[in-house]
Each structure stands twice: as C-alpha cells, then as structure tokens.
Amino acid sequence: MQLNDVQPSNKRKQTKRVGRGSGSGHGKTSCRGMKGAKSRSGRLWYIGMEGGNVPFYRKLPKRGFNHYKRNPFQIVNIKDLSERFAADDDVTPEALFEKNLIKNPKKPVKILGKGILDKALQVSAHQFSEIARKAIEEKGGKIQCLSL
C-alpha cells in the first residue's frame, strides 16, 4: 500500500461551483431561480420577518417617550430620614443604601420634603426640594449638594 492509494471511507461531495457561464450548467441565475427574495443579493430575510404577516413588533402598541438624556433620581423623603437616622448622623447615598432607602448608591438621589424632620442631620445628596432644604436647615442640619 502506498500513500497515493489511501482514500477516505466516505468521499467528500464536491461543492457546486455556480455562476461560471452557461456551459457549466449552473450559469445565468446560478441555481437561484427567477424571482423572489432568495434569488436576490443581500439578506434573505430579517430577524422578525413572518413571511408576509405583519411582524409581531409592529403589532405591539407604541406608547410613551423615553428621553435619552433622562436622569432619573432616587427619591427619599425627610420623613424616612427622621425614622431611620439618629441625630447628627451623616446621610450619604451609601448610608441610604445600607438602610434600604435607595436601590443603587451610584445613581443620583433627591431629598423631598414630605413628612416632619425632628432632628439635625448632615445630608449629602444630588438635589433637594425647597421644602426639604428649609426643614433640614431649620433643625440645625447641614446640606451638601453632590455633583451629578
């Protein structure tokens, strides 16, 4: 037995060479047929195509508007601060996260004035409402605005 006598057990089927002239038997339309999406160049169909039906994503109602520059604040009321913090505590986004008042310490926090504050606190947040600002300063607390 020689090396040139060795053959694979299952012979590999030769690929069809298309578009090489009419004499090849696979010229002109290159085995694609005459018309339709499969005969044309480019993509055969797109993701979500349902073969003539209106695609599902077009059947769903389009509602609302989400601005790409929207910066949603995490809201905390002064009522929650007076319930969860002791007098003269530092209220930071990290401290609010530990007390489960906000979900993410890296996102901006806004303090609102709902409720009554009964102690002085040092509050650090990204924004304050006017009522919350007055309530904190009336009790002798301090406000520090963090940058966004």
MDTraj code that builds the backbone (N, CA, C; nanometers):
import mdtraj as md
import numpy as np

residues = "MET GLN LEU ASN ASP VAL GLN PRO SER ASN LYS ARG LYS GLN THR LYS ARG VAL GLY ARG GLY SER GLY SER GLY HIS GLY LYS THR SER CYS ARG GLY MET LYS GLY ALA LYS SER ARG SER GLY ARG LEU TRP TYR ILE GLY MET GLU GLY GLY ASN VAL PRO PHE TYR ARG LYS LEU PRO LYS ARG GLY PHE ASN HIS TYR LYS ARG ASN PRO PHE GLN ILE VAL ASN ILE LYS ASP LEU SER GLU ARG PHE ALA ALA ASP ASP ASP VAL THR PRO GLU ALA LEU PHE GLU LYS ASN LEU ILE LYS ASN PRO LYS LYS PRO VAL LYS ILE LEU GLY LYS GLY ILE LEU ASP LYS ALA LEU GLN VAL SER ALA HIS GLN PHE SER GLU ILE ALA ARG LYS ALA ILE GLU GLU LYS GLY GLY LYS ILE GLN CYS LEU SER LEU".split()
xyz = np.array([
    [0.0844, -0.1178, 0.0000],
    [0.0000, 0.0000, 0.0000],
    [0.0890, 0.1243, 0.0000],
    [0.0521, 0.2177, -0.0842],
    [0.1272, 0.3423, -0.0960],
    [0.0376, 0.4570, -0.0479],
    [0.1003, 0.5702, -0.0236],
    [0.0270, 0.6865, 0.0273],
    [-0.0775, 0.7350, -0.0727],
    [-0.0482, 0.7217, -0.2023],
    [-0.1451, 0.7681, -0.3017],
    [-0.2611, 0.6707, -0.3198],
    [-0.2532, 0.5518, -0.2582],
    [-0.3646, 0.4573, -0.2651],
    [-0.4669, 0.4793, -0.1538],
    [-0.4300, 0.5539, -0.0518],
    [-0.5189, 0.5748, 0.0633],
    [-0.6319, 0.6691, 0.0229],
    [-0.7548, 0.6265, 0.0498],
    [-0.8713, 0.7079, 0.0191],
    [-0.9624, 0.7129, 0.1404],
    [-1.0362, 0.8225, 0.1559],
    [-1.1278, 0.8292, 0.2703],
    [-1.2417, 0.7288, 0.2542],
    [-1.2960, 0.6871, 0.3684],
    [-1.4025, 0.5869, 0.3639],
    [-1.5311, 0.6464, 0.3048],
    [-1.5603, 0.7730, 0.3353],
    [-1.6759, 0.8380, 0.2723],
    [-1.6236, 0.9556, 0.1905],
    [-1.6462, 0.9501, 0.0598],
    [-1.5926, 1.0533, -0.0274],
    [-1.6678, 1.1844, -0.0046],
    [-1.5935, 1.2941, 0.0001],
    [-1.6497, 1.4265, 0.0206],
    [-1.7179, 1.4714, -0.1081],
    [-1.8419, 1.5181, -0.0933],
    [-1.9159, 1.5643, -0.2093],
    [-1.8586, 1.6982, -0.2519],
    [-1.8307, 1.7137, -0.3799],
    [-1.7721, 1.8366, -0.4288],
    [-1.8768, 1.9479, -0.4268],
    [-1.8343, 2.0676, -0.3857],
    [-1.9288, 2.1789, -0.3799],
    [-1.9638, 2.2245, -0.5208],
    [-2.0846, 2.2751, -0.5348],
    [-2.1344, 2.3179, -0.6639],
    [-2.0752, 2.4542, -0.6964],
    [-2.0035, 2.4664, -0.8087],
    [-1.9481, 2.5956, -0.8498],
    [-2.0498, 2.6625, -0.9403],
    [-2.1046, 2.7729, -0.8906],
    [-2.2118, 2.8386, -0.9647],
    [-2.1624, 2.9692, -1.0232],
    [-2.2349, 3.0170, -1.1251],
    [-2.2031, 3.1449, -1.1860],
    [-2.0787, 3.1418, -1.2718],
    [-2.0510, 3.0302, -1.3379],
    [-1.9311, 3.0181, -1.4209],
    [-1.9650, 2.9983, -1.5687],
    [-2.0759, 3.0579, -1.6101],
    [-2.1109, 3.0528, -1.7519],
    [-2.2164, 2.9483, -1.7816],
    [-2.2778, 2.9627, -1.8993],
    [-2.3890, 2.8747, -1.9345],
    [-2.3429, 2.7321, -1.9635],
    [-2.2205, 2.7128, -2.0039],
    [-2.1719, 2.5784, -2.0343],
    [-2.1566, 2.4911, -1.9109],
    [-2.1471, 2.5527, -1.7929],
    [-2.1277, 2.4745, -1.6700],
    [-2.2562, 2.4081, -1.6226],
    [-2.3686, 2.4556, -1.6715],
    [-2.4965, 2.4041, -1.6230],
    [-2.5472, 2.4803, -1.5018],
    [-2.4640, 2.5668, -1.4465],
    [-2.5044, 2.6453, -1.3290],
    [-2.4771, 2.7931, -1.3527],
    [-2.5003, 2.8403, -1.4739],
    [-2.4738, 2.9799, -1.5063],
    [-2.5986, 3.0646, -1.4959],
    [-2.5963, 3.1824, -1.5527],
    [-2.7036, 3.2804, -1.5541],
    [-2.7620, 3.3066, -1.4162],
    [-2.8630, 3.2341, -1.3732],
    [-2.9240, 3.2626, -1.2427],
    [-2.8536, 3.1902, -1.1294],
    [-2.7527, 3.1098, -1.1578],
    [-2.6709, 3.0419, -1.0561],
    [-2.7538, 2.9573, -0.9613],
    [-2.8468, 2.8816, -1.0140],
    [-2.9305, 2.7877, -0.9372],
    [-3.0227, 2.8564, -0.8383],
    [-3.0462, 2.9872, -0.8558],
    [-3.1305, 3.0588, -0.7599],
    [-3.2739, 3.0720, -0.8079],
    [-3.3047, 3.0380, -0.9302],
    [-3.4386, 3.0578, -0.9821],
    [-3.4537, 3.1975, -1.0379],
    [-3.5769, 3.2344, -1.0694],
    [-3.6005, 3.3599, -1.1396],
    [-3.6254, 3.4777, -1.0458],
    [-3.7260, 3.4652, -0.9583],
    [-3.7661, 3.5813, -0.8789],
    [-3.7728, 3.5454, -0.7308],
    [-3.7964, 3.6461, -0.6509],
    [-3.8160, 3.6256, -0.5083],
    [-3.6953, 3.6692, -0.4270],
    [-3.7127, 3.6711, -0.2950],
    [-3.6078, 3.7187, -0.2052],
    [-3.4855, 3.6291, -0.2100],
    [-3.5061, 3.4989, -0.2327],
    [-3.3926, 3.4068, -0.2339],
    [-3.3080, 3.4200, -0.3593],
    [-3.3626, 3.4810, -0.4635],
    [-3.2854, 3.4962, -0.5864],
    [-3.2005, 3.6221, -0.5852],
    [-3.2311, 3.7136, -0.4953],
    [-3.1640, 3.8430, -0.4951],
    [-3.0456, 3.8443, -0.3995],
    [-2.9567, 3.9407, -0.4223],
    [-2.8385, 3.9511, -0.3361],
    [-2.8765, 4.0169, -0.2042],
    [-2.7876, 4.0098, -0.1093],
    [-2.8138, 4.0692, 0.0213],
    [-2.8810, 3.9698, 0.1128],
    [-2.9482, 4.0241, 0.2114],
    [-3.0086, 3.9410, 0.3132],
    [-3.1333, 3.8721, 0.2616],
    [-3.1513, 3.7456, 0.2956],
    [-3.2708, 3.6741, 0.2520],
    [-3.3937, 3.7235, 0.3281],
    [-3.3833, 3.7339, 0.4595],
    [-3.4897, 3.7884, 0.5409],
    [-3.4289, 3.8420, 0.6684],
    [-3.5030, 3.9265, 0.7332],
    [-3.4526, 3.9930, 0.8524],
    [-3.5088, 3.9262, 0.9768],
    [-3.4493, 3.9548, 1.0885],
    [-3.4949, 3.8981, 1.2158],
    [-3.6344, 3.9534, 1.2449],
    [-3.7266, 3.8673, 1.2714],
    [-3.8629, 3.9086, 1.2984],
    [-3.9552, 3.8993, 1.1797],
    [-3.9029, 3.8644, 1.0624],
    [-3.9891, 3.8505, 0.9448],
    [-4.0783, 3.7275, 0.9623],
    [-4.2055, 3.7443, 0.9280],
    [-4.3006, 3.6359, 0.9464],
    [-4.3630, 3.5927, 0.8155],
    [-4.2909, 3.6078, 0.7060],
    [-4.3351, 3.5550, 0.5781],
    [-4.4621, 3.6153, 0.5250],
    [-4.4747, 3.7456, 0.5288],
    [-4.5926, 3.8114, 0.4758],
    [-4.6867, 3.8615, 0.5833],
    [-4.6871, 3.7996, 0.7012],
    [-4.7669, 3.8527, 0.8113],
    [-4.7044, 3.9822, 0.8605],
    [-4.7862, 4.0639, 0.9243],
    [-4.7309, 4.1837, 0.9875],
    [-4.6451, 4.1364, 1.1043],
    [-4.5173, 4.1777, 1.1116],
    [-4.4300, 4.1294, 1.2187],
    [-4.4833, 4.1644, 1.3568],
    [-4.4497, 4.0810, 1.4524],
    [-4.5027, 4.0945, 1.5876],
    [-4.4669, 4.2293, 1.6483],
    [-4.3444, 4.2781, 1.6240],
    [-4.3032, 4.4041, 1.6851],
    [-4.3816, 4.5225, 1.6283],
    [-4.4419, 4.5054, 1.5110],
    [-4.5256, 4.6125, 1.4560],
    [-4.6687, 4.6036, 1.5064],
    [-4.7083, 4.4885, 1.5578],
    [-4.8435, 4.4739, 1.6126],
    [-4.8539, 4.5342, 1.7518],
    [-4.7414, 4.5421, 1.8237],
    [-4.7437, 4.5919, 1.9612],
    [-4.7675, 4.7426, 1.9621],
    [-4.8446, 4.7925, 2.0578],
    [-4.8686, 4.9368, 2.0629],
    [-4.7428, 5.0109, 2.1076],
    [-4.7196, 5.1245, 2.0440],
    [-4.6058, 5.2082, 2.0811],
    [-4.6595, 5.3178, 2.1710],
    [-4.6112, 5.3231, 2.2947],
    [-4.6628, 5.4210, 2.3895],
    [-4.5485, 5.4906, 2.4603],
    [-4.5710, 5.6158, 2.4913],
    [-4.4776, 5.6896, 2.5743],
    [-4.3543, 5.7360, 2.5006],
    [-4.2646, 5.7931, 2.5761],
    [-4.1431, 5.8500, 2.5208],
    [-4.0361, 5.8457, 2.6284],
    [-3.9186, 5.7933, 2.5960],
    [-3.8071, 5.7891, 2.6899],
    [-3.6946, 5.8732, 2.6338],
    [-3.6681, 5.9829, 2.6988],
    [-3.5623, 6.0721, 2.6513],
    [-3.4269, 6.0111, 2.6838],
    [-3.3347, 6.0218, 2.5887],
    [-3.2045, 5.9584, 2.6078],
    [-3.1186, 6.0300, 2.7115],
    [-3.1495, 6.1555, 2.7431],
    [-3.0726, 6.2284, 2.8441],
    [-3.1413, 6.2280, 2.9805],
    [-3.2459, 6.1529, 2.9953],
    [-3.3212, 6.1498, 3.1207],
    [-3.2315, 6.1001, 3.2325],
    [-3.2381, 6.1676, 3.3444],
    [-3.1538, 6.1320, 3.4581],
    [-3.2447, 6.1054, 3.5779],
    [-3.2951, 5.9836, 3.5915],
    [-3.3937, 5.9584, 3.6968],
    [-3.3310, 5.9614, 3.8358],
    [-3.3933, 6.0363, 3.9242],
    [-3.3453, 6.0456, 4.0614],
    [-3.4116, 5.9394, 4.1477],
    [-3.3400, 5.8967, 4.2500],
    [-3.3971, 5.8097, 4.3514],
    [-3.4511, 5.9012, 4.4601],
    [-3.5772, 5.8855, 4.4934],
    [-3.6468, 5.9787, 4.5805],
    [-3.6429, 5.9290, 4.7249],
    [-3.6089, 6.0212, 4.8172],
    [-3.6132, 5.9918, 4.9613],
    [-3.6806, 6.1099, 5.0289],
    [-3.7778, 6.0836, 5.1150],
    [-3.8468, 6.1890, 5.1898],
    [-3.7809, 6.2108, 5.3250],
    [-3.7968, 6.3331, 5.3793],
    [-3.7341, 6.3633, 5.5085],
    [-3.7991, 6.2824, 5.6210],
    [-3.9218, 6.2395, 5.6002],
    [-3.9885, 6.1524, 5.6981],
    [-3.9078, 6.0231, 5.7165],
    [-3.8592, 5.9662, 5.6053],
    [-3.7793, 5.8432, 5.6119],
    [-3.6451, 5.8679, 5.6794],
    [-3.5868, 5.9869, 5.6576],
    [-3.4592, 6.0194, 5.7213],
    [-3.4747, 6.0274, 5.8719],
    [-3.5837, 6.0911, 5.9185],
    [-3.6025, 6.1052, 6.0634],
    [-3.6335, 5.9708, 6.1292],
    [-3.6936, 5.8777, 6.0542],
    [-3.7243, 5.7457, 6.1112],
    [-3.6008, 5.6567, 6.1194],
    [-3.5112, 5.6657, 6.0213],
    [-3.4016, 5.5692, 6.0108],
    [-3.2675, 5.6181, 6.0652],
    [-3.2499, 5.7489, 6.0827],
    [-3.1206, 5.8006, 6.1257],
    [-3.1320, 5.8679, 6.2613],
    [-3.0226, 5.8595, 6.3385],
    [-3.0159, 5.9262, 6.4683],
    [-2.9713, 6.0703, 6.4478],
    [-2.9786, 6.1499, 6.5554],
    [-2.9388, 6.2903, 6.5469],
    [-2.7902, 6.3017, 6.5150],
    [-2.7565, 6.4022, 6.4343],
    [-2.6185, 6.4327, 6.3928],
    [-2.5529, 6.3210, 6.3120],
    [-2.6310, 6.2363, 6.2480],
    [-2.5748, 6.1334, 6.1589],
    [-2.5425, 6.1957, 6.0231],
    [-2.4452, 6.1357, 5.9554],
    [-2.4152, 6.1736, 5.8181],
    [-2.5026, 6.0903, 5.7250],
    [-2.5832, 6.1576, 5.6451],
    [-2.6716, 6.0903, 5.5500],
    [-2.6094, 6.1049, 5.4117],
    [-2.5535, 5.9964, 5.3603],
    [-2.4926, 5.9929, 5.2285],
    [-2.5658, 5.8885, 5.1432],
    [-2.5415, 5.8869, 5.0128],
    [-2.6045, 5.7818, 4.9319],
    [-2.5674, 5.6409, 4.9774],
    [-2.4444, 5.6226, 5.0261],
    [-2.4037, 5.4909, 5.0764],
    [-2.4819, 5.4541, 5.2024],
    [-2.5021, 5.5529, 5.2923],
    [-2.5786, 5.5276, 5.4143],
    [-2.7250, 5.5000, 5.3820],
    [-2.7791, 5.5707, 5.2839],
    [-2.9174, 5.5463, 5.2424],
    [-2.9325, 5.4065, 5.1832],
    [-2.8304, 5.3622, 5.1104],
    [-2.8327, 5.2276, 5.0522],
    [-2.8286, 5.1213, 5.1612],
    [-2.7477, 5.1440, 5.2637],
    [-2.7396, 5.0473, 5.3747],
    [-2.8713, 5.0373, 5.4500],
    [-2.9455, 5.1483, 5.4579],
    [-3.0745, 5.1480, 5.5286],
    [-3.1904, 5.1105, 5.4361],
    [-3.1594, 5.0658, 5.3121],
    [-3.2589, 5.0228, 5.2134],
    [-3.3572, 5.1332, 5.1738],
    [-3.3100, 5.2571, 5.1703],
    [-3.3939, 5.3662, 5.1242],
    [-3.3774, 5.3915, 4.9746],
    [-3.2636, 5.3512, 4.9183],
    [-3.2414, 5.3606, 4.7745],
    [-3.1883, 5.2273, 4.7249],
    [-3.1954, 5.2073, 4.5923],
    [-3.1537, 5.0791, 4.5357],
    [-3.0107, 5.0784, 4.4867],
    [-2.9578, 5.1949, 4.4477],
    [-2.8239, 5.1996, 4.3908],
    [-2.7527, 5.3252, 4.4411],
    [-2.6415, 5.3116, 4.5144],
    [-2.5731, 5.4304, 4.5668],
    [-2.5015, 5.5128, 4.4601],
    [-2.4879, 5.4581, 4.3384],
    [-2.4179, 5.5303, 4.2321],
    [-2.5109, 5.6200, 4.1512],
    [-2.6413, 5.5983, 4.1621],
    [-2.7373, 5.6815, 4.0902],
    [-2.7731, 5.8039, 4.1750],
    [-2.8148, 5.9154, 4.1097],
    [-2.8419, 6.0380, 4.1847],
    [-2.9617, 6.0269, 4.2784],
    [-2.9519, 6.1019, 4.3890],
    [-3.0535, 6.0980, 4.4947],
    [-3.1127, 6.2375, 4.5102],
    [-3.2447, 6.2430, 4.5272],
    [-3.3118, 6.3698, 4.5542],
    [-3.3888, 6.3571, 4.6847],
    [-3.3736, 6.4568, 4.7712],
    [-3.4423, 6.4594, 4.9005],
    [-3.5647, 6.5489, 4.8861],
    [-3.6815, 6.4925, 4.9194],
    [-3.8068, 6.5672, 4.9124],
    [-3.8578, 6.5981, 5.0522],
    [-3.9502, 6.6940, 5.0615],
    [-3.9912, 6.7465, 5.1912],
    [-4.1170, 6.6880, 5.2500],
    [-4.1547, 6.5667, 5.2136],
    [-4.2760, 6.5073, 5.2696],
    [-4.2466, 6.4564, 5.4107],
    [-4.3306, 6.4936, 5.5055],
    [-4.3132, 6.4485, 5.6433],
    [-4.2497, 6.5563, 5.7290],
    [-4.2205, 6.5182, 5.8539],
    [-4.1640, 6.6118, 5.9513],
    [-4.0282, 6.5596, 5.9950],
    [-3.9304, 6.6480, 5.9953],
    [-3.7954, 6.6137, 6.0421],
    [-3.7829, 6.6653, 6.1847],
    [-3.7420, 6.5777, 6.2776],
    [-3.7364, 6.6170, 6.4181],
    [-3.5959, 6.6156, 6.4764],
    [-3.4925, 6.6098, 6.3927],
    [-3.3541, 6.6083, 6.4413],
    [-3.2617, 6.6698, 6.3384],
    [-3.1442, 6.7101, 6.3843],
    [-3.0453, 6.7708, 6.2948],
    [-2.9652, 6.6604, 6.2265],
    [-2.9521, 6.6703, 6.0950],
    [-2.8775, 6.5711, 6.0166],
    [-2.7856, 6.6424, 5.9181],
    [-2.6734, 6.5790, 5.8867],
    [-2.5850, 6.6264, 5.7804],
    [-2.6178, 6.5443, 5.6554],
    [-2.6868, 6.6058, 5.5604],
    [-2.7396, 6.5332, 5.4458],
    [-2.6586, 6.5673, 5.3213],
    [-2.6103, 6.4630, 5.2531],
    [-2.5412, 6.4787, 5.1252],
    [-2.6248, 6.4093, 5.0180],
    [-2.6678, 6.4867, 4.9193],
    [-2.7465, 6.4316, 4.8096],
    [-2.7211, 6.5156, 4.6854],
    [-2.7770, 6.4703, 4.5743],
    [-2.7540, 6.5400, 4.4481],
    [-2.8492, 6.6575, 4.4284],
    [-2.9717, 6.6458, 4.4808],
    [-3.0670, 6.7559, 4.4727],
    [-3.1560, 6.7558, 4.5957],
    [-3.2107, 6.8736, 4.6262],
    [-3.3018, 6.8912, 4.7381],
    [-3.4194, 6.9751, 4.6912],
    [-3.5389, 6.9434, 4.7392],
    [-3.6512, 7.0317, 4.7140],
    [-3.6410, 7.1487, 4.8120],
    [-3.7114, 7.2592, 4.7816],
    [-3.7044, 7.3775, 4.8672],
    [-3.7581, 7.3475, 5.0071],
    [-3.8652, 7.2707, 5.0151],
    [-3.9251, 7.2377, 5.1454],
    [-3.8283, 7.1536, 5.2277],
    [-3.7631, 7.0572, 5.1638],
    [-3.6680, 6.9717, 5.2350],
    [-3.5477, 7.0531, 5.2812],
    [-3.5007, 7.1441, 5.1955],
    [-3.3860, 7.2286, 5.2313],
    [-3.4177, 7.3138, 5.3554],
    [-3.5363, 7.3757, 5.3564],
    [-3.5764, 7.4587, 5.4709],
    [-3.5915, 7.3745, 5.5970],
    [-3.6517, 7.2555, 5.5843],
    [-3.6755, 7.1701, 5.7013],
    [-3.5449, 7.1237, 5.7640],
    [-3.4477, 7.0894, 5.6821],
    [-3.3189, 7.0414, 5.7348],
    [-3.2436, 7.1558, 5.8010],
    [-3.2434, 7.2743, 5.7378],
    [-3.1690, 7.3873, 5.7939],
    [-3.2363, 7.4449, 5.9182],
    [-3.3698, 7.4372, 5.9289],
    [-3.4399, 7.4858, 6.0483],
    [-3.4049, 7.4031, 6.1719],
    [-3.3816, 7.2747, 6.1535],
    [-3.3454, 7.1868, 6.2655],
    [-3.1971, 7.1915, 6.2982],
    [-3.1207, 7.2737, 6.2272],
    [-2.9777, 7.2856, 6.2560],
    [-2.8917, 7.1881, 6.1770],
    [-2.9486, 7.1256, 6.0796],
    [-2.8715, 7.0324, 5.9975],
    [-2.7964, 7.1044, 5.8855],
    [-2.7111, 7.0305, 5.8172],
    [-2.6327, 7.0873, 5.7084],
    [-2.6624, 7.0118, 5.5787],
    [-2.6548, 7.0849, 5.4683],
    [-2.6823, 7.0290, 5.3365],
    [-2.5560, 7.0359, 5.2520],
    [-2.5273, 6.9265, 5.1824],
    [-2.4166, 6.9252, 5.0870],
    [-2.4693, 6.8677, 4.9555],
    [-2.4581, 6.9481, 4.8473],
    [-2.5034, 6.9041, 4.7161],
    [-2.3879, 6.8307, 4.6459],
    [-2.4130, 6.7085, 4.6052],
    [-2.3139, 6.6299, 4.5314],
    [-2.3296, 6.6580, 4.3829],
    [-2.2213, 6.6474, 4.3086],
    [-2.2278, 6.6705, 4.1649],
    [-2.2864, 6.5488, 4.0944],
    [-2.3561, 6.5750, 3.9848],
    [-2.4182, 6.4661, 3.9083],
    [-2.3175, 6.3931, 3.8256],
])
top = md.Topology()
chain = top.add_chain()
for i, resn in enumerate(residues, 1):
    res = top.add_residue(resn, chain, resSeq=i)
    for name in ("N", "CA", "C"):
        top.add_atom(name, md.element.get_by_symbol(name[0]), res)
traj = md.Trajectory(xyz[None], top)
